[in-house]
Amino acid sequence: MHTPSVDSPARPREHRAATRCAGLLAVCSVLLLSLVVVRWHPLITVDGDISGTTHRWAVDEPGTTHVFRILTDWVWDPWTMRALCAVVVVWLVWRRAAWRTALWLAATCALGTLLQQSLKAVVDRPRPVWTDPVDSAQYAAYPSGHALTATVVCGLLLWLLHRHGAGRAVWRTALAVSALSVVGVGLTRVWLGVHWPSDVIGGWLLGALLVALAVAAHHVLLRSNGLPD
């Protein structure tokens, strides 16, 4: 049975689904961003309540907090995720026939970094401040760069595995690891008291939006190069 390559043409149905998903995610992302910018009281209250509770847990459970710091600073750090993406880009370039996909992957990851840094500068949301902090972070809070980067990288690599026709065991393992990474990094950022919950949700939404737009763009890329759909 023939296994499609990572540069196999996207199906029209997949393109439509990605476009619709991108539209929904864009609406949700803009709505949350607006609520953060205007400091909508119910959102700020929920953010404060959750962050206060998790910070008390972090102080009371130093062992768990230490493990979470290792995970967020090394395993799920944005630079770790970008390095993983770079390895895949190099592999795609080495395959020669997949250079378009390599460029697409690198550009999407770079766009994710540019988007999160731009939003941080524009929104300039203060991070949580504690009298007894368990961790520290620089720059503004919204959106969470850890959450956004993990979502983009894991989402794109999962889609590539799907397009490549990965076996059931490989697919399920990759899906489980990706879900654990994306959800886990978000939870560790709130637990360590360096992000509000809405920062993490915003990172997830924006990351998922970039993945959906990238999938739709990949379809257009193939069409523009005269490849069958």
N, CA, C and O of each residue as an XYZ file, in Angstrom:
916
protein
N       0.849     -1.197      0.000
C       0.000      0.000      0.000
C       0.881      1.242      0.000
O       1.829      1.329      0.780
N       0.580      2.194     -0.857
C       1.418      3.391     -0.988
C       1.191      4.319      0.192
O       0.050      4.575      0.578
N       2.264      4.817      0.757
C       2.200      5.784      1.839
C       2.467      7.168      1.289
O       3.519      7.395      0.691
N       1.524      8.126      1.475
C       1.710      9.460      0.924
C       2.858     10.163      1.591
O       3.109      9.966      2.780
N       3.571     10.998      0.824
C       4.686     11.767      1.377
C       4.157     12.980      2.106
O       2.969     13.297      2.048
N       5.085     13.667      2.812
C       4.685     14.854      3.548
C       4.309     15.982      2.616
O       3.720     16.968      3.060
N       4.629     15.873      1.343
C       4.238     16.886      0.380
C       3.030     16.452     -0.444
O       2.752     17.042     -1.489
N       2.306     15.426      0.013
C       1.123     14.979     -0.710
C       0.102     16.090     -0.773
O      -0.012     16.867      0.174
N      -0.647     16.191     -1.863
C      -1.624     17.263     -1.998
C      -2.697     17.205     -0.919
O      -3.159     16.122     -0.559
N      -3.092     18.355     -0.406
C      -4.143     18.418      0.596
C      -5.492     18.150     -0.043
O      -5.729     18.551     -1.183
N      -6.357     17.493      0.658
C      -7.696     17.227      0.146
C      -8.544     18.482      0.282
O      -8.395     19.223      1.253
N      -9.442     18.735     -0.684
C     -10.309     19.915     -0.587
C     -11.114     19.933      0.709
O     -11.324     20.997      1.292
N     -11.566     18.762      1.165
C     -12.350     18.701      2.396
C     -11.507     19.153      3.590
O     -11.990     19.872      4.465
N     -10.263     18.731      3.615
C      -9.357     19.121      4.687
C      -9.111     20.627      4.666
O      -9.043     21.267      5.715
N      -8.978     21.183      3.475
C      -8.759     22.628      3.341
C      -9.955     23.402      3.849
O      -9.796     24.399      4.553
N     -11.158     22.954      3.500
C     -12.369     23.641      3.974
C     -12.487     23.557      5.489
O     -12.850     24.532      6.147
N     -12.180     22.389      6.033
C     -12.260     22.223      7.486
C     -11.259     23.130      8.193
O     -11.580     23.736      9.215
N     -10.052     23.221      7.651
C      -9.031     24.076      8.250
C      -9.449     25.544      8.191
O      -9.226     26.297      9.139
N     -10.052     25.946      7.077
C     -10.492     27.334      6.926
C     -11.598     27.676      7.920
O     -11.576     28.735      8.546
N     -12.564     26.770      8.060
C     -13.655     27.014      9.015
C     -13.145     27.031     10.439
O     -13.563     27.858     11.249
N     -12.241     26.116     10.742
C     -11.659     26.073     12.083
C     -10.885     27.356     12.371
O     -10.949     27.885     13.480
N     -10.157     27.857     11.376
C      -9.412     29.092     11.542
C     -10.350     30.264     11.819
O     -10.041     31.129     12.638
N     -11.482     30.293     11.144
C     -12.451     31.366     11.373
C     -12.974     31.364     12.793
O     -13.062     32.414     13.430
N     -13.324     30.178     13.296
C     -13.833     30.066     14.667
C     -12.767     30.446     15.685
O     -13.043     31.160     16.649
N     -11.557     29.965     15.466
C     -10.463     30.271     16.390
C     -10.119     31.755     16.368
O      -9.763     32.325     17.399
N     -10.224     32.386     15.198
C      -9.945     33.818     15.098
C     -10.946     34.613     15.932
O     -10.570     35.552     16.634
N     -12.212     34.237     15.853
C     -13.254     34.927     16.632
C     -12.984     34.778     18.124
O     -13.048     35.754     18.872
N     -12.682     33.557     18.556
C     -12.417     33.304     19.977
C     -11.168     34.052     20.444
O     -11.136     34.589     21.552
N     -10.143     34.084     19.594
C      -8.898     34.761     19.957
C      -9.111     36.264     20.103
O      -8.628     36.877     21.054
N      -9.828     36.845     19.167
C     -10.100     38.293     19.214
C     -10.964     38.635     20.427
O     -10.745     39.652     21.085
N     -11.943     37.781     20.718
C     -12.822     38.022     21.870
C     -12.024     38.003     23.169
O     -12.156     38.904     23.997
N     -11.197     36.974     23.346
C     -10.413     36.889     24.577
C      -9.425     38.051     24.673
O      -9.254     38.637     25.742
N      -8.782     38.379     23.565
C      -7.838     39.496     23.561
C      -8.536     40.791     23.965
O      -7.988     41.586     24.727
N      -9.737     40.996     23.455
C     -10.495     42.210     23.789
C     -10.821     42.261     25.277
O     -10.717     43.318     25.898
N     -11.213     41.128     25.850
C     -11.546     41.086     27.271
C     -10.315     41.352     28.134
O     -10.409     41.980     29.189
N      -9.165     40.870     27.676
C      -7.925     41.123     28.418
C      -7.549     42.595     28.337
O      -7.169     43.199     29.340
N      -7.653     43.165     27.159
C      -7.264     44.568     26.960
C      -8.131     45.510     27.794
O      -7.618     46.446     28.406
N      -9.446     45.265     27.820
C     -10.350     46.149     28.577
C     -10.425     45.769     30.054
O     -11.136     46.398     30.837
N      -9.667     44.715     30.422
C      -9.650     44.232     31.802
C     -11.062     43.950     32.310
O     -11.489     44.470     33.341
N     -11.765     43.120     31.564
C     -13.128     42.727     31.922
C     -13.117     42.119     33.313
O     -12.397     41.154     33.569
N     -13.912     42.681     34.210
C     -13.841     42.331     35.629
C     -14.047     40.836     35.914
O     -13.254     40.258     36.657
N     -15.075     40.191     35.355
C     -15.235     38.753     35.642
C     -14.002     37.929     35.246
O     -13.615     37.004     35.960
N     -13.387     38.269     34.103
C     -12.193     37.542     33.672
C     -11.032     37.783     34.637
O     -10.340     36.842     35.025
N     -10.821     39.035     35.023
C      -9.736     39.364     35.949
C      -9.946     38.672     37.289
O      -8.991     38.213     37.915
N     -11.196     38.599     37.723
C     -11.506     37.953     39.003
C     -11.204     36.460     38.961
O     -10.581     35.920     39.876
N     -11.647     35.798     37.896
C     -11.383     34.363     37.755
C      -9.889     34.104     37.650
O      -9.372     33.180     38.277
N      -9.195     34.914     36.861
C      -7.740     34.788     36.744
C      -7.077     34.879     38.118
O      -6.218     34.068     38.465
N      -7.495     35.883     38.892
C      -6.899     36.091     40.210
C      -7.193     34.948     41.171
O      -6.314     34.522     41.920
N      -8.420     34.453     41.153
C      -8.801     33.366     42.057
C      -8.020     32.092     41.749
O      -7.494     31.440     42.651
N      -7.952     31.745     40.460
C      -7.238     30.519     40.074
C      -5.743     30.657     40.364
O      -5.124     29.744     40.911
N      -5.181     31.780     40.000
C      -3.747     31.984     40.210
C      -3.390     31.983     41.695
O      -2.367     31.426     42.092
N      -4.229     32.603     42.503
C      -3.977     32.620     43.946
C      -3.989     31.228     44.536
O      -3.151     30.891     45.372
N      -4.951     30.410     44.097
C      -5.055     29.039     44.603
C      -3.862     28.193     44.181
O      -3.263     27.501     45.004
N      -3.518     28.249     42.893
C      -2.401     27.428     42.411
C      -1.073     27.885     43.002
O      -0.173     27.071     43.207
N      -0.944     29.193     43.280
C       0.296     29.662     43.886
C       0.455     29.107     45.298
O       1.560     28.745     45.702
N      -0.633     29.040     46.042
C      -0.562     28.457     47.386
C      -0.154     26.990     47.306
O       0.636     26.513     48.121
N      -0.692     26.284     46.328
C      -0.298     24.886     46.141
C       1.190     24.786     45.801
O       1.898     23.920     46.315
N       1.649     25.680     44.932
C       3.060     25.652     44.517
C       3.994     25.886     45.700
O       5.052     25.265     45.793
N       3.605     26.775     46.597
C       4.420     27.049     47.776
C       4.405     25.862     48.737
O       5.423     25.533     49.346
N       3.245     25.227     48.868
C       3.082     24.114     49.810
C       3.666     22.805     49.296
O       3.927     21.895     50.083
N       3.877     22.697     47.964
C       4.373     21.456     47.361
C       5.671     21.728     46.598
O       5.666     21.737     45.367
N       6.776     21.949     47.301
C       8.034     22.311     46.624
C       8.552     21.227     45.688
O       9.179     21.537     44.675
N       8.301     19.958     46.009
C       8.752     18.873     45.142
C       8.075     18.925     43.785
O       8.734     18.838     42.748
N       6.755     19.067     43.795
C       6.004     19.173     42.548
C       6.416     20.420     41.783
O       6.565     20.388     40.562
N       6.599     21.511     42.500
C       7.004     22.763     41.865
C       8.360     22.621     41.185
O       8.563     23.149     40.092
N       9.280     21.919     41.816
C      10.604     21.712     41.214
C      10.502     20.914     39.915
O      11.159     21.239     38.926
N       9.677     19.870     39.926
C       9.473     19.063     38.711
C       8.870     19.920     37.614
O       9.282     19.832     36.457
N       7.897     20.746     37.967
C       7.251     21.608     36.977
C       8.234     22.630     36.401
O       8.141     22.988     35.227
N       9.171     23.096     37.223
C      10.160     24.043     36.717
C      11.078     23.366     35.695
O      11.440     23.971     34.686
N      11.447     22.131     35.955
C      12.280     21.398     34.998
C      11.529     21.194     33.682
O      12.083     21.392     32.600
N      10.264     20.797     33.791
C       9.468     20.558     32.588
C       9.294     21.835     31.772
O       9.466     21.816     30.553
N       8.959     22.933     32.423
C       8.667     24.168     31.687
C       9.930     24.861     31.188
O       9.898     25.542     30.162
N      11.062     24.692     31.919
C      12.298     25.382     31.538
C      13.161     24.584     30.568
O      14.034     25.151     29.911
N      12.930     23.273     30.470
C      13.780     22.446     29.627
C      13.000     21.599     28.629
O      13.238     21.678     27.424
N      12.079     20.798     29.121
C      11.364     19.873     28.229
C      10.403     20.610     27.308
O      10.380     20.354     26.104
N       9.608     21.528     27.863
C       8.580     22.232     27.081
C       8.934     23.684     26.816
O       8.070     24.460     26.406
N      10.151     24.060     27.036
C      10.577     25.428     26.774
C      10.410     25.766     25.285
O      10.607     24.891     24.442
N      10.056     27.004     24.943
C       9.911     27.369     23.529
C      11.139     27.068     22.689
O      11.009     26.684     21.527
N      12.334     27.235     23.256
C      13.546     26.957     22.484
C      13.707     25.465     22.220
O      14.238     25.068     21.183
N      13.252     24.643     23.154
C      13.263     23.194     22.916
C      12.319     22.850     21.779
O      12.647     22.050     20.903
N      11.142     23.465     21.800
C      10.162     23.217     20.746
C      10.681     23.705     19.392
O      10.498     23.032     18.378
N      11.327     24.873     19.374
C      11.871     25.391     18.121
C      12.998     24.505     17.605
O      13.146     24.320     16.397
N      13.793     23.958     18.525
C      14.866     23.048     18.123
C      14.280     21.784     17.488
O      14.807     21.287     16.493
N      13.203     21.273     18.057
C      12.533     20.114     17.473
C      12.028     20.431     16.078
O      12.171     19.630     15.155
N      11.435     21.613     15.934
C      10.957     22.052     14.627
C      12.111     22.162     13.637
O      11.976     21.779     12.475
N      13.248     22.687     14.097
C      14.420     22.845     13.223
C      14.934     21.500     12.741
O      15.343     21.369     11.588
N      14.918     20.498     13.616
C      15.359     19.152     13.227
C      14.479     18.610     12.111
O      14.973     18.026     11.146
N      13.174     18.806     12.248
C      12.249     18.320     11.226
C      12.453     19.086      9.921
O      12.393     18.497      8.842
N      12.696     20.399     10.013
C      12.945     21.196      8.810
C      14.181     20.681      8.081
O      14.164     20.544      6.858
N      15.252     20.395      8.818
C      16.478     19.873      8.210
C      16.204     18.534      7.536
O      16.692     18.276      6.435
N      15.431     17.692      8.191
C      15.095     16.386      7.610
C      14.298     16.543      6.319
O      14.527     15.823      5.347
N      13.362     17.489      6.318
C      12.562     17.722      5.115
C      13.420     18.250      3.969
O      13.244     17.853      2.817
N      14.353     19.150      4.295
C      15.256     19.667      3.268
C      16.134     18.538      2.732
O      16.385     18.463      1.530
N      16.592     17.674      3.607
C      17.427     16.546      3.204
C      16.690     15.623      2.245
O      17.304     14.990      1.386
N      15.374     15.550      2.394
C      14.567     14.723      1.502
C      14.425     15.347      0.116
O      13.950     14.698     -0.816
N      14.838     16.611     -0.018
C      14.845     17.359     -1.273
C      13.442     17.601     -1.816
O      13.056     18.754     -2.011
N      12.677     16.558     -2.063
C      11.346     16.725     -2.655
C      10.402     17.489     -1.726
O       9.372     17.993     -2.173
N      10.744     17.579     -0.436
C       9.844     18.204      0.537
C      10.312     19.587      0.961
O       9.967     20.043      2.050
N      11.098     20.271      0.117
C      11.643     21.562      0.521
C      10.549     22.611      0.711
O      10.698     23.513      1.535
N       9.453     22.504     -0.040
C       8.352     23.460      0.139
C       7.739     23.317      1.523
O       7.446     24.306      2.195
N       7.551     22.077      1.933
C       6.992     21.835      3.259
C       7.954     22.292      4.344
O       7.521     22.793      5.382
N       9.257     22.125      4.118
C      10.258     22.587      5.080
C      10.173     24.101      5.252
O      10.197     24.608      6.373
N      10.073     24.817      4.136
C       9.957     26.269      4.183
C       8.673     26.687      4.874
O       8.661     27.626      5.671
N       7.598     25.989      4.565
C       6.289     26.259      5.174
C       6.344     26.064      6.682
O       5.814     26.885      7.432
N       6.972     24.998      7.130
C       7.077     24.699      8.557
C       7.909     25.750      9.271
O       7.508     26.250     10.322
N       9.061     26.090      8.712
C       9.937     27.089      9.331
C       9.259     28.456      9.390
O       9.357     29.157     10.397
N       8.576     28.832      8.320
C       7.914     30.138      8.271
C       6.785     30.226      9.296
O       6.601     31.263      9.933
N       6.035     29.145      9.454
C       4.926     29.163     10.412
C       5.437     29.286     11.836
O       4.880     30.044     12.630
N       6.493     28.549     12.171
C       7.074     28.643     13.514
C       7.635     30.035     13.773
O       7.483     30.574     14.869
N       8.286     30.620     12.765
C       8.816     31.973     12.906
C       7.689     32.989     13.088
O       7.810     33.931     13.871
N       6.588     32.785     12.353
C       5.437     33.675     12.482
C       4.836     33.586     13.874
O       4.387     34.592     14.424
N       4.824     32.388     14.448
C       4.317     32.228     15.810
C       5.120     33.031     16.811
O       4.560     33.677     17.696
N       6.439     32.990     16.667
C       7.306     33.760     17.559
C       7.075     35.259     17.387
O       6.991     35.992     18.373
N       6.973     35.716     16.139
C       6.734     37.127     15.861
C       5.390     37.575     16.425
O       5.284     38.666     16.987
N       4.357     36.734     16.277
C       3.026     37.082     16.761
C       3.010     37.238     18.273
O       2.480     38.220     18.794
N       3.587     36.280     18.974
C       3.532     36.358     20.442
C       4.341     37.523     20.979
O       3.921     38.170     21.938
N       5.499     37.807     20.381
C       6.295     38.934     20.848
C       5.607     40.264     20.549
O       5.660     41.193     21.355
N       4.969     40.349     19.399
C       4.254     41.585     19.036
C       3.083     41.837     19.977
O       2.884     42.959     20.443
N       2.313     40.794     20.253
C       1.167     40.946     21.150
C       1.613     41.289     22.568
O       0.976     42.095     23.245
N       2.700     40.679     23.013
C       3.206     41.015     24.345
C       3.536     42.501     24.429
O       3.218     43.158     25.421
N       4.175     43.029     23.386
C       4.571     44.436     23.386
C       3.351     45.359     23.330
O       3.319     46.394     23.994
N       2.351     44.976     22.534
C       1.169     45.834     22.360
C       0.255     45.781     23.581
O      -0.174     46.819     24.085
N      -0.043     44.567     24.057
C      -0.963     44.418     25.198
C      -0.290     44.840     26.499
O      -0.906     45.490     27.344
N       0.984     44.464     26.655
C       1.787     44.849     27.831
C       1.073     44.515     29.139
O       0.982     45.352     30.037
N       0.580     43.316     29.236
C      -0.129     42.890     30.447
C       0.862     42.487     31.533
O       1.762     41.689     31.271
N       0.720     43.016     32.738
C       1.638     42.642     33.823
C       1.464     41.176     34.215
O       0.359     40.634     34.187
N       2.570     40.555     34.577
C       2.511     39.192     35.092
C       2.054     39.209     36.554
O       2.089     40.253     37.205
N       1.626     38.054     37.065
C       1.285     37.990     38.493
C       2.497     38.352     39.353
O       3.635     38.042     39.002
N       2.241     39.002     40.467
C       3.300     39.384     41.408
C       2.986     38.754     42.759
O       1.875     38.891     43.272
N       3.979     38.056     43.340
C       3.783     37.364     44.608
C       4.852     37.806     45.604
O       5.973     38.144     45.226
N       4.484     37.796     46.870
C       5.464     38.123     47.916
C       6.437     36.967     48.133
O       7.546     37.172     48.627
N       6.029     35.759     47.766
C       6.879     34.572     47.913
C       6.917     33.793     46.599
O       6.434     32.662     46.549
N       7.480     34.372     45.533
C       7.458     33.719     44.213
C       8.244     32.411     44.209
O       9.222     32.255     44.941
N       7.796     31.470     43.366
C       8.498     30.192     43.213
C       9.247     30.140     41.883
O      10.030     29.219     41.648
N       9.013     31.115     41.020
C       9.683     31.190     39.728
C       9.584     32.622     39.224
O       8.884     33.444     39.815
N      10.275     32.918     38.147
C      10.226     34.261     37.578
C      10.239     34.166     36.058
O      10.658     33.155     35.494
N       9.781     35.217     35.406
C       9.765     35.267     33.940
C       9.853     36.719     33.511
O       9.472     37.624     34.254
N      10.359     36.933     32.302
C      10.525     38.283     31.778
C       9.455     38.619     30.750
O       8.704     37.753     30.301
N       9.404     39.884     30.391
C       8.489     40.406     29.371
C       7.032     40.345     29.851
O       6.750     39.888     30.959
N       6.137     40.804     29.016
C       4.728     40.893     29.386
C       4.084     39.512     29.404
O       4.669     38.527     28.954
N       2.858     39.464     29.939
C       2.220     38.172     30.207
C       1.434     37.602     29.028
O       1.478     36.399     28.774
N       0.716     38.466     28.308
C      -0.229     37.946     27.295
C       0.337     38.065     25.878
O       0.803     39.130     25.474
N       0.290     36.949     25.124
C      -0.132     35.595     25.492
C       1.052     34.789     26.023
O       2.194     35.245     25.959
N       0.786     33.608     26.539
C       1.857     32.730     26.996
C       2.647     32.214     25.793
O       2.103     31.511     24.941
N       3.928     32.565     25.730
C       4.762     32.088     24.635
C       4.984     30.585     24.699
O       5.084     29.921     23.667
N       5.062     30.048     25.918
C       5.231     28.603     26.065
C       4.030     27.860     25.471
O       4.187     26.902     24.714
N       2.824     28.327     25.833
C       1.612     27.660     25.354
C       1.459     27.798     23.844
O       1.116     26.834     23.160
N       1.715     28.997     23.325
C       1.577     29.227     21.886
C       2.580     28.388     21.090
O       2.210     27.732     20.117
N       3.835     28.413     21.502
C       4.866     27.692     20.758
C       4.638     26.189     20.773
O       4.783     25.528     19.745
N       4.280     25.641     21.939
C       4.016     24.200     22.029
C       2.842     23.808     21.148
O       2.875     22.763     20.498
N       1.805     24.637     21.121
C       0.636     24.342     20.298
C       0.985     24.361     18.816
O       0.569     23.476     18.068
N       1.742     25.357     18.391
C       2.126     25.470     16.978
C       2.996     24.299     16.549
O       2.703     23.640     15.552
N       4.058     24.038     17.293
C       4.996     22.979     16.898
C       4.338     21.607     16.945
O       4.437     20.835     15.990
N       3.671     21.302     18.043
C       3.024     19.990     18.156
C       1.917     19.834     17.121
O       1.765     18.766     16.529
N       1.146     20.892     16.902
C       0.067     20.818     15.921
C       0.570     20.584     14.514
O       0.024     19.753     13.789
N       1.607     21.309     14.118
C       2.160     21.150     12.773
C       2.788     19.775     12.577
O       2.603     19.146     11.535
N       3.532     19.309     13.582
C       4.181     18.000     13.445
C       3.152     16.874     13.429
O       3.338     15.877     12.731
N       2.072     17.023     14.189
C       1.007     16.024     14.137
C       0.371     15.984     12.747
O       0.080     14.914     12.213
N       0.162     17.162     12.176
C      -0.441     17.201     10.838
C       0.490     16.565      9.809
O       0.028     15.868      8.906
N       1.791     16.799      9.937
C       2.746     16.185      9.018
C       2.740     14.667      9.156
O       2.821     13.949      8.159
N       2.645     14.182     10.380
C       2.567     12.733     10.581
C       1.309     12.168      9.933
O       1.331     11.099      9.323
N       0.221     12.901     10.076
C      -1.039     12.474      9.462
C      -0.905     12.429      7.950
O      -1.343     11.469      7.315
N      -0.305     13.458      7.368
C      -0.131     13.505      5.917
C       0.833     12.433      5.424
O       0.716     11.940      4.302
N       1.780     12.084      6.278
C       2.775     11.082      5.913
C       2.226      9.661      6.037
O       2.862      8.702      5.602
N       1.058      9.538      6.626
C       0.460      8.221      6.790
C       1.128      7.405      7.881
O       1.401      6.219      7.696
N       1.393      8.042      9.028
C       2.054      7.349     10.138
C       1.205      6.180     10.611
O      -0.023      6.227     10.547
N       1.865      5.138     11.083
C       1.170      3.972     11.600
C       0.351      4.302     12.835
O       0.559      5.333     13.475
N      -0.577      3.421     13.160
C      -1.491      3.689     14.274
C      -0.742      3.879     15.589
O      -1.061      4.791     16.350
N       0.248      3.035     15.867
C       0.989      3.132     17.123
C       1.768      4.442     17.202
O       1.781      5.110     18.236
N       2.421      4.800     16.086
C       3.183      6.049     16.053
C       2.254      7.242     16.225
O       2.554      8.166     16.981
N       1.124      7.219     15.520
C       0.179      8.330     15.595
C      -0.375      8.505     17.002
O      -0.436      9.624     17.511
N      -0.779      7.406     17.631
C      -1.348      7.507     18.973
C      -0.315      7.980     19.986
O      -0.631      8.758     20.887
N       0.914      7.513     19.839
C       1.972      7.947     20.742
C       2.246      9.435     20.569
O       2.347     10.174     21.548
N       2.365      9.865     19.323
C       2.628     11.276     19.042
C       1.481     12.154     19.536
O       1.706     13.238     20.073
N       0.256     11.680     19.350
C      -0.912     12.441     19.793
C      -0.916     12.577     21.313
O      -1.188     13.656     21.840
N      -0.613     11.485     22.018
C      -0.589     11.523     23.482
C       0.509     12.444     24.004
O       0.284     13.235     24.921
N       1.709     12.334     23.408
C       2.826     13.180     23.839
C       2.524     14.652     23.554
O       2.822     15.519     24.375
N       1.935     14.929     22.397
C       1.611     16.312     22.031
C       0.562     16.901     22.959
O       0.694     18.038     23.414
N      -0.489     16.122     23.242
C      -1.541     16.602     24.138
C      -0.988     16.866     25.531
O      -1.312     17.875     26.158
N      -0.142     15.944     26.013
C       0.474     16.128     27.332
C       1.356     17.373     27.351
O       1.365     18.116     28.332
N       2.095     17.599     26.269
C       2.999     18.747     26.206
C       2.237     20.066     26.172
O       2.557     20.997     26.911
N       1.232     20.138     25.314
C       0.485     21.392     25.159
C      -0.294     21.733     26.423
O      -0.245     22.865     26.904
N      -1.012     20.748     26.957
C      -1.778     20.996     28.179
C      -0.837     21.181     29.368
O      -1.026     22.074     30.194
N       0.187     20.313     29.440
C       1.101     20.363     30.573
C       1.851     21.669     30.696
O       1.985     22.210     31.794
N       2.347     22.189     29.567
C       3.118     23.428     29.657
C       2.237     24.586     30.105
O       2.693     25.473     30.827
N       0.984     24.582     29.681
C       0.068     25.629     30.120
C      -0.191     25.569     31.615
O      -0.202     26.594     32.295
N      -0.398     24.363     32.119
C      -0.670     24.206     33.547
C       0.548     24.577     34.388
O       0.408     25.167     35.460
N       1.740     24.232     33.908
C       2.939     24.574     34.688
C       3.146     26.080     34.764
O       3.630     26.587     35.776
N       2.787     26.796     33.710
C       2.976     28.255     33.722
C       2.072     28.915     34.760
O       2.471     29.877     35.416
N       0.857     28.396     34.905
C      -0.053     28.942     35.919
C       0.395     28.494     37.301
O       0.411     29.300     38.231
N       0.757     27.230     37.456
C       1.207     26.692     38.745
C       2.408     27.479     39.274
O       2.475     27.783     40.465
N       3.350     27.806     38.399
C       4.560     28.514     38.811
C       4.325     30.007     39.022
O       5.235     30.728     39.431
N       3.112     30.469     38.745
C       2.752     31.846     39.044
C       3.330     32.887     38.119
O       3.465     34.049     38.499
N       3.679     32.483     36.888
C       4.264     33.446     35.943
C       3.273     33.850     34.845
O       3.577     34.702     34.010
N       2.100     33.237     34.854
C       1.064     33.591     33.878
C      -0.312     33.489     34.521
O      -0.548     32.672     35.410
N      -1.210     34.340     34.047
C      -2.624     34.208     34.386
C      -3.220     33.101     33.515
O      -2.714     32.852     32.421
N      -4.280     32.432     33.969
C      -4.899     31.385     33.149
C      -5.302     31.866     31.756
O      -5.157     31.125     30.784
N      -5.802     33.088     31.649
C      -6.219     33.588     30.339
C      -5.034     33.815     29.402
O      -5.205     33.802     28.183
N      -3.828     34.022     29.953
C      -2.635     34.107     29.112
C      -2.403     32.780     28.400
O      -2.092     32.739     27.210
N      -2.559     31.705     29.151
C      -2.343     30.362     28.609
C      -3.418     30.019     27.583
O      -3.120     29.497     26.508
N      -4.677     30.318     27.927
C      -5.771     30.042     26.986
C      -5.566     30.844     25.705
O      -5.794     30.338     24.606
N      -5.137     32.092     25.850
C      -4.856     32.906     24.673
C      -3.743     32.310     23.826
O      -3.819     32.331     22.597
N      -2.716     31.780     24.467
C      -1.634     31.118     23.736
C      -2.104     29.886     22.996
O      -1.718     29.649     21.851
N      -2.946     29.097     23.660
C      -3.504     27.908     22.999
C      -4.342     28.288     21.779
O      -4.204     27.697     20.708
N      -5.215     29.284     21.960
C      -6.094     29.695     20.859
C      -5.291     30.235     19.677
O      -5.541     29.858     18.531
N      -4.345     31.101     19.947
C      -3.540     31.680     18.866
C      -2.672     30.621     18.187
O      -2.491     30.644     16.970
N      -2.143     29.704     18.976
C      -1.351     28.624     18.394
C      -2.185     27.746     17.481
O      -1.768     27.406     16.374
N      -3.379     27.379     17.960
C      -4.277     26.558     17.140
C      -4.705     27.305     15.884
O      -4.843     26.707     14.817
N      -4.918     28.627     16.012
C      -5.274     29.443     14.845
C      -4.159     29.410     13.805
O      -4.434     29.267     12.614
N      -2.912     29.540     14.234
C      -1.794     29.494     13.300
C      -1.694     28.138     12.613
O      -1.399     28.065     11.420
N      -1.935     27.075     13.354
C      -1.890     25.732     12.753
C      -2.969     25.596     11.678
O      -2.702     25.101     10.583
N      -4.191     26.039     11.995
C      -5.280     25.948     11.028
C      -4.985     26.783      9.783
O      -5.217     26.334      8.661
N      -4.474     27.995      9.983
C      -4.127     28.844      8.841
C      -2.992     28.229      8.023
O      -2.982     28.324      6.796
N      -2.040     27.602      8.708
C      -0.904     26.994      8.017
C      -1.353     25.813      7.161
O      -0.869     25.634      6.044
N      -2.278     25.008      7.683
C      -2.796     23.880      6.908
C      -3.510     24.382      5.655
O      -3.328     23.836      4.567
N      -4.325     25.429      5.819
C      -5.007     26.006      4.664
C      -4.001     26.598      3.673
O      -4.173     26.482      2.460
N      -2.946     27.237      4.202
C      -1.929     27.840      3.337
C      -1.141     26.782      2.583
O      -0.719     27.017      1.451
N      -0.940     25.630      3.187
C      -0.213     24.550      2.525
C      -0.969     24.093      1.276
O      -0.367     23.791      0.245
N      -2.275     24.048      1.388
C      -3.121     23.706      0.244
C      -2.930     24.724     -0.883
O      -2.780     24.352     -2.047
N      -2.937     26.021     -0.522
C      -2.749     27.080     -1.518
C      -1.355     26.993     -2.132
O      -1.182     27.213     -3.330
N      -0.366     26.673     -1.304
C       1.008     26.542     -1.786
C       1.114     25.480     -2.868
O       1.776     25.688     -3.885
N       0.473     24.358     -2.655
C       0.505     23.294     -3.641
C      -0.182     23.727     -4.926
O       0.324     23.482     -6.022
N      -1.331     24.368     -4.790
C      -2.067     24.843     -5.956
C      -1.250     25.843     -6.763
O      -1.228     25.789     -7.992
N      -0.570     26.770     -6.054
C       0.177     27.814     -6.738
C       1.388     27.260     -7.483
O       1.908     27.903     -8.394
N       1.837     26.066     -7.094
C       2.953     25.442     -7.765
C       2.499     24.405     -8.798
O       3.294     23.603     -9.289
N       1.196     24.444     -9.115
C       0.672     23.577    -10.142
C       0.548     22.112     -9.765
O       0.460     21.242    -10.631
N       0.543     21.845     -8.447
C       0.403     20.458     -7.990
C      -1.066     20.136     -7.828
O      -1.850     21.030     -7.512
N      -1.472     18.884     -8.034
C      -2.874     18.510     -7.929
C      -3.359     18.653     -6.489
O      -2.593     18.535     -5.533
N      -4.662     18.912     -6.371
C      -5.251     19.113     -5.044
C      -5.706     17.791     -4.444
O      -6.226     17.765     -3.328
